[in-house]
Amino acid sequence: MQATRLIVETNENGQIVNMPPLSPSVRMEAIFLVLDEPPAYPRRQPPPDIAGKGRILGDIISPASDPDDWEALH
């Protein structure tokens, strides 16, 4: 007998997503244990060639244009 540990996830409907391929013509026994911890999604990071190169070039709270300019357009 061979044991393989496999963690599978379900979608919002309770259906298994990304089902792994199974060996053909074999019998398997599955025991499902629901894990208490939430899935650990990897933290997103920018590509290395652009990481740390962003700059803030001014006030990010103030509007990008003068509100009087908008009123002149209408």
Secondary structure as UniProt FT lines:
FT   STRAND          9..10
FT   TURN            12..13
FT   STRAND          16..17
FT   TURN            24..25
FT   TURN            48..52
FT   HELIX           67..73
//
